[in-house]
Amino acid sequence: MKAKEFDQAFDEGHDSIDEHIDWSSAQRPGLETRRITAKS
């Protein structure tokens, strides 16, 4: 699937893009996991 086709399918909300994405390695850029302590 070409990028233009992928963008169009995504914009139209098609589920067919799921077969082109490896969700197990997906990351959100700029967001690192941080550990916090909550005091009660």
C-alpha positions in Angstrom: 0.0 0.0 0.0 1.4 3.4 -1.0 1.5 6.2 1.6 -1.2 8.2 -0.3 -3.5 5.2 -0.3 -2.8 4.6 3.4 -3.5 8.2 4.3 -6.8 8.1 2.4 -7.9 4.8 4.0 -7.0 6.3 7.5 -8.9 9.5 6.8 -11.9 7.6 5.7 -11.8 5.3 8.8 -11.2 2.0 7.0 -10.1 -0.9 9.2 -8.0 -2.3 6.4 -5.0 -0.3 7.6 -4.6 -2.6 10.6 -3.1 -5.3 8.4 -0.3 -2.9 7.4 0.7 -1.8 11.0 2.7 -3.7 13.5 0.9 -2.5 16.6 3.3 -4.5 19.0 6.1 -2.1 18.2 4.1 1.1 17.9 5.3 4.1 19.9 4.2 7.7 20.5 7.1 10.0 19.7 8.2 12.3 22.5 6.5 10.3 25.2 8.6 8.1 27.4 7.3 5.9 30.1 7.8 7.5 33.5 7.4 6.0 37.0 5.5 8.1 39.5 4.7 7.6 43.2 1.3 8.5 44.4 1.1 9.4 48.1 -2.2 9.0 50.0 
